[in-house]
Every structure is written in C-alpha cells, then in structure tokens.
Amino acid sequence: MGRRTAVWKAALWGAVGGTLPDLDAFIDHGNAVLDMTLHRAETHALFWLTLVAPLLAWAVSRIHGEAALFKRWWLAIWLVLITHPLLDAMTVYGTQLLLPFTNYPYGVGSVFIIDPLYTVPLIVGVIAALRLKSTRGLRWNAGGLVLSSLYLVWSVVAQQQATQVARASLQAEGIAAQSLLVTPAPFNTLLWRLVVMTPTQYLEGHYSLLDASPRIVWTAYDRGAALATQHANNPYVTRMAAFSHGFYRVSESGGYLFVTDLRMGQEPAYTFHFDLGTEQERAANSHVPTLQSARPDVATALPWLWRRMWGEPVPPPR
C-alpha cells in the first residue's frame, strides 16, 4: 500500500487477511484424523482465496472511505491471502493449494513451522514501519521482506545439500530406499531430519550442514507393513497413507490399532499419532479416532538440538 493509506491500516488488514486462512483450525470435522487432514484445505486454496480477495477488499476500502483505492486494496489483500498458503506449503505438513481441482497436499518441507530466522526480519520490518511512520520505515519493512524471502531460498538450497548427502549415504550402505524425506529439525535450517521408507522398515537419521563427516547414522524401526496391508481398507489408514505421501507407520498396542504420521516429530515422539480403537470397536463403528501425540522432553531435546545443530555427533534423546 506504500504511502497511499495509513501504515496502521495496511498492517491491520494484513494481519487480518494473514490470519483468516487458519480459522479452519476451529472447524470440527468429527474426529482427529479428519481434523488433521482437512486443515489447510479450502481456506488455503488459491482458487477460493482469489475469489474472496475482491469482496474483502471492497469491504475494507468502504470501511476506510477509500473507494478510490479499491484496486490497490484488492491487490494487497490478494497478496496477503495467497502468500499465507504458499508459505505453509514450504513446510512439510501438506497444503491443498489447488482445491477444488485436486486435494493433493503440497509440502516442500524446507522450513520448520516455526523458524525465528524467517519470522524476526518480518516483525522488525513491520514494527519499524509503524513506529517510524516515514519512507524510512517502509524501507525497513521492505528489507525485512527481502531477508525473509532470501531465507526461504536458502532453505531449499540447504535441503538439496542434505538430500544429496543422504542419498550418497544410502547408496554407500546399500540401503534400498522406496522414498526419502528431508526436513529441518525445529527452529533452524542447519540440522536436517532424514526419514527413509523401505518395504518393511523406516530409518531415521540426522545430518547437520556443519558435520565434519557426511556419514549418517541410520536407525531402523518397524513400519508395520503387515498391519498396513491387513487394514488397507480402513479409511483412516488409507487417508493417512495418502496425506503423508507414504511416510506413516501402523502399529498395535494392548489390542488398539494406531497410525502415525512420521513426518512431524522424531523417534519416539510424534505430533500426529492416532488411536483407531480395538478390533471390536472398529467392527461396531463405535470408536472415534483420537489424537495421542507425544512431545519430547524439552529439558533433553533442546540441549541435544543445539549441540547437534552445530555439528556435534551426539545421539538423539530417546
């Protein structure tokens, strides 16, 4: 919006428009699996957001008596709306950008969902624009946007470097990988978590761009292939398999069936770990899938993250 309107107005409606897509998190779809896989769906679709943009811009321009700036507000609101899901798509979660044409969940996976090196330049720029209230403040804002955008480019470059090292390690150790996931550890783009799927197992490893050696220590775990085949017709197993692009685990404990998204978290604590009930409950259709997520012990996880990020070859906490 430049100097065409008050900076506080642009900041206010930027915040509103940037928040709107995530309001779908308050929608109850009936169970935890659906809540997870239907987040970042229609409200993050470029097509629907493009249709909403002129309506919201019309309302904003009328509220402030700036009908002459309608086209400029339209462009600004549209950019705010679509850059939200585009940024989300840089994470590993999965964003259904192209609804209603396809529900494919796009996820580059080159940035963690929270990364201060991306966020801080944007915050500093907005604060400067609001406080300085001059062209200088807008330059600070533009500088913050440039820095954060360059950081996204860097994240992709770093991800490709980690991917090359991981593939070389798999080849050297003779591991036949069906698929490879390379995604950053929390809050940074130096340390990368690697997940490899084989027909019967998944392997987890970590690689820091500051490691003295490119050697990766892989740890193998059972992926529950037989259970996945046995429950292939279970709609929640099927949905998780598609949404996670095959990076999932099926397990049983105490007569209960579980399905886990292996992309978010790390062994043994995963963010999306779902209880699908017992065989009797599933047969009677009397069980609603529930989220049984586990969080790592911060007291041990954060010190490990810091040391491992800087290239120290310490094993992950278990």
C-alpha positions in Angstrom: 0.0 0.0 0.0 3.0 2.3 0.3 2.0 5.8 1.4 -1.4 5.6 -0.2 -3.0 4.9 3.1 -2.0 4.9 6.8 0.6 2.3 7.6 -1.5 1.1 10.6 -4.4 0.3 8.2 -2.2 -1.8 5.9 -0.7 -3.6 8.9 -4.1 -4.2 10.5 -5.7 -5.7 7.4 -2.5 -7.5 6.6 -2.8 -9.2 10.0 -6.5 -10.0 9.5 -6.0 -11.3 6.0 -3.0 -13.3 7.1 -4.9 -14.9 9.9 -8.2 -15.8 8.0 -7.0 -19.0 6.3 -6.1 -20.6 9.6 -9.5 -20.1 11.1 -10.3 -23.6 9.7 -8.4 -25.0 12.7 -11.6 -24.3 14.7 -13.8 -26.5 12.4 -14.7 -29.8 14.0 -14.8 -32.5 11.3 -15.9 -35.2 13.7 -12.6 -36.9 14.6 -8.9 -36.2 15.0 -7.7 -37.8 11.7 -10.2 -35.7 9.7 -9.3 -32.5 11.6 -5.7 -33.0 10.8 -6.0 -34.0 7.1 -8.7 -31.4 6.3 -6.7 -28.5 7.8 -5.1 -26.3 5.2 -7.8 -27.3 2.7 -10.4 -25.0 1.2 -9.3 -22.0 3.2 -5.8 -22.4 1.8 -6.8 -23.0 -1.8 -5.5 -20.4 -4.2 -8.7 -20.5 -6.3 -11.1 -19.8 -3.4 -8.8 -17.1 -1.9 -8.6 -15.4 -5.2 -12.4 -15.2 -5.3 -12.6 -13.9 -1.7 -10.0 -11.2 -2.2 -12.1 -8.6 -4.1 -15.0 -9.0 -1.6 -12.8 -8.4 1.3 -11.0 -5.5 -0.5 -14.4 -3.9 -1.3 -15.3 -4.0 2.4 -12.0 -2.6 3.6 -12.0 0.2 1.1 -15.5 1.2 2.1 -14.8 1.0 5.8 -12.0 3.5 5.5 -13.7 5.7 2.9 -11.1 4.8 0.3 -13.2 3.6 -2.6 -10.7 5.2 -5.0 -8.1 2.8 -3.7 -10.2 -0.3 -4.3 -7.9 -1.8 -6.9 -4.9 -1.3 -4.7 -6.6 -2.8 -1.7 -7.6 -5.7 -3.9 -4.1 -6.4 -4.9 -2.8 -6.0 -1.3 -5.5 -8.3 0.2 -5.0 -10.9 -2.6 -1.2 -11.0 -1.9 -1.8 -11.3 1.8 -4.2 -14.2 1.3 -2.3 -16.3 -1.2 1.1 -15.8 0.4 -0.2 -17.5 3.6 -0.8 -20.9 2.0 2.3 -20.5 -0.3 4.4 -20.1 2.8 2.6 -23.0 4.5 3.5 -25.1 1.5 7.2 -24.6 2.3 6.6 -26.7 5.5 6.2 -30.5 5.4 2.6 -30.6 6.8 0.7 -30.5 3.4 -1.3 -27.7 2.0 -4.1 -28.4 -0.5 -3.3 -25.4 -2.7 -5.2 -26.4 -5.8 -8.6 -27.3 -4.5 -11.3 -27.7 -5.9 -9.3 -29.3 -8.8 -7.1 -31.6 -6.7 -6.8 -32.3 -3.0 -3.1 -33.2 -3.3 -1.3 -31.9 -0.1 1.8 -29.9 -1.3 4.7 -29.6 1.0 8.3 -28.6 0.1 9.4 -29.3 3.7 12.4 -26.9 3.6 11.4 -24.9 6.7 10.1 -25.8 10.1 6.7 -24.5 11.0 8.4 -22.1 13.5 11.7 -20.5 12.5 12.9 -17.3 14.1 15.3 -16.5 11.3 12.3 -16.3 8.9 9.9 -14.5 11.3 12.1 -12.0 13.1 13.0 -9.9 10.0 9.3 -9.6 9.2 8.5 -8.5 12.7 11.3 -5.9 12.8 10.2 -4.5 9.4 6.6 -4.1 10.5 7.5 -2.5 13.8 9.8 -0.1 12.0 7.1 0.9 9.5 4.6 1.5 12.3 7.0 3.4 14.6 9.0 5.5 12.1 5.9 6.4 10.0 8.0 7.5 7.1 9.6 6.3 3.9 12.5 5.1 6.0 10.1 2.8 7.9 8.8 1.4 4.7 12.3 0.7 3.6 12.9 -1.3 6.8 9.8 -3.2 6.1 10.8 -4.0 2.5 14.3 -5.0 3.8 12.7 -7.5 6.3 10.6 -9.0 3.5 13.7 -9.4 1.2 15.7 -11.0 4.0 12.9 -13.5 4.9 12.3 -14.4 1.3 16.1 -15.0 0.8 16.0 -17.2 3.8 13.3 -19.4 2.1 15.6 -19.7 -1.0 18.4 -20.6 1.3 16.3 -23.3 3.0 15.7 -25.0 -0.4 19.4 -24.9 -1.2 20.3 -26.4 2.2 17.6 -29.0 1.8 19.1 -30.1 -1.5 22.5 -30.3 0.0 21.2 -32.5 2.8 19.3 -34.6 0.3 22.5 -35.3 -1.8 24.4 -36.4 1.3 21.5 -38.7 2.4 21.3 -40.3 -1.0 25.0 -40.9 -1.1 24.9 -42.4 2.4 22.1 -44.8 1.4 23.9 -45.9 -1.7 27.2 -46.4 0.2 25.4 -48.6 2.8 23.4 -50.5 0.2 20.0 -49.4 1.6 17.2 -49.8 -0.9 15.0 -46.8 -0.2 11.5 -46.5 -1.5 11.3 -42.9 -0.6 13.3 -40.3 1.3 12.1 -37.4 3.4 14.5 -34.5 4.2 13.0 -31.8 6.5 14.6 -29.4 9.0 14.8 -30.0 12.7 12.9 -27.5 14.8 13.8 -23.7 14.6 16.7 -23.9 12.1 17.9 -25.0 8.6 21.3 -26.3 9.7 20.2 -29.6 11.1 18.1 -31.9 8.9 16.0 -34.9 9.9 16.1 -37.7 7.4 13.4 -40.5 7.1 13.8 -43.4 4.7 11.0 -45.8 3.9 11.7 -49.4 2.9 9.2 -52.2 2.3 9.3 -53.3 5.9 11.0 -50.6 7.9 11.6 -46.9 8.2 15.0 -45.5 9.0 15.7 -42.2 10.8 19.0 -40.2 10.7 20.2 -36.6 11.2 22.6 -34.5 9.2 24.0 -31.1 10.0 25.5 -28.9 7.4 28.3 -28.3 9.9 29.1 -32.0 10.4 32.7 -32.8 10.0 31.8 -36.0 8.2 29.0 -36.7 5.7 28.4 -40.1 7.3 24.9 -40.6 8.6 23.9 -42.9 11.4 20.7 -44.6 10.4 18.4 -46.3 13.0 15.8 -48.7 11.7 12.3 -49.2 13.0 9.3 -51.5 12.1 6.8 -49.6 9.9 4.1 -52.2 10.4 3.9 -53.3 6.8 1.8 -56.4 7.6 -0.6 -54.4 9.7 -0.9 -51.8 6.9 -1.8 -54.5 4.5 -4.2 -56.1 6.9 -6.0 -52.7 7.4 -5.6 -51.4 3.9 -9.4 -50.8 3.7 -9.5 -48.8 6.9 -10.4 -45.3 5.7 -8.2 -43.6 8.3 -5.2 -45.7 7.4 -5.8 -45.0 3.7 -6.3 -41.3 4.4 -3.1 -41.1 6.4 -1.1 -43.0 3.8 -2.2 -40.5 1.1 -1.8 -37.4 3.2 1.7 -38.3 4.5 2.8 -39.4 1.0 3.6 -42.8 2.4 5.6 -41.7 5.4 3.4 -43.4 8.0 3.5 -46.3 10.5 0.8 -48.7 11.6 1.2 -50.4 15.0 -0.8 -52.2 17.7 -0.6 -52.0 21.4 -2.8 -53.5 24.0 -5.3 -54.5 21.3 -5.5 -51.0 20.0 -4.6 -50.0 16.4 -2.5 -46.9 15.8 -1.5 -44.9 12.7 1.3 -42.4 12.9 2.5 -39.6 10.6 6.3 -40.0 10.5 7.0 -36.6 9.0 6.4 -34.4 12.1 8.3 -35.1 15.3 11.1 -37.6 15.7 11.5 -41.0 17.3 9.8 -41.8 19.6 7.7 -38.7 19.9 5.4 -37.9 17.0 2.9 -35.0 16.7 0.3 -36.9 14.9 -0.2 -40.4 16.4 -3.8 -41.6 16.2 -5.7 -44.2 18.2 -8.1 -46.1 15.8 -9.6 -48.3 18.6 -9.8 -52.0 19.1 -11.0 -54.6 16.5 -14.4 -54.8 18.2 -14.8 -51.0 18.3 -13.9 -50.7 14.6 -16.3 -53.6 13.7 -19.1 -51.9 15.6 -18.1 -48.5 14.3 -18.2 -47.2 17.9 -14.8 -45.6 18.1 -13.9 -42.1 17.1 -10.2 -41.8 16.2 -8.3 -39.7 18.8 -5.0 -37.9 18.8 -2.4 -39.5 21.1 0.5 -37.2 20.3 3.7 -37.3 22.3 6.1 -34.4 22.8 9.8 -34.7 23.5 11.2 -33.8 26.9 12.3 -30.2 26.4 14.9 -30.5 29.1 16.8 -33.0 27.0 15.6 -32.2 23.5 16.7 -28.6 23.3 20.3 -29.1 24.5 20.6 -32.0 22.1 19.2 -29.9 19.2 21.6 -27.1 20.0 24.7 -29.3 20.1 23.7 -31.4 17.1 22.9 -28.4 15.0 26.5 -27.2 15.3 27.8 -30.5 14.1 28.5 -32.3 17.4 27.9 -36.0 16.8 25.6 -36.7 19.8 22.9 -39.3 19.5 19.3 -38.1 19.7 17.4 -38.4 23.0 15.2 -41.5 23.3 
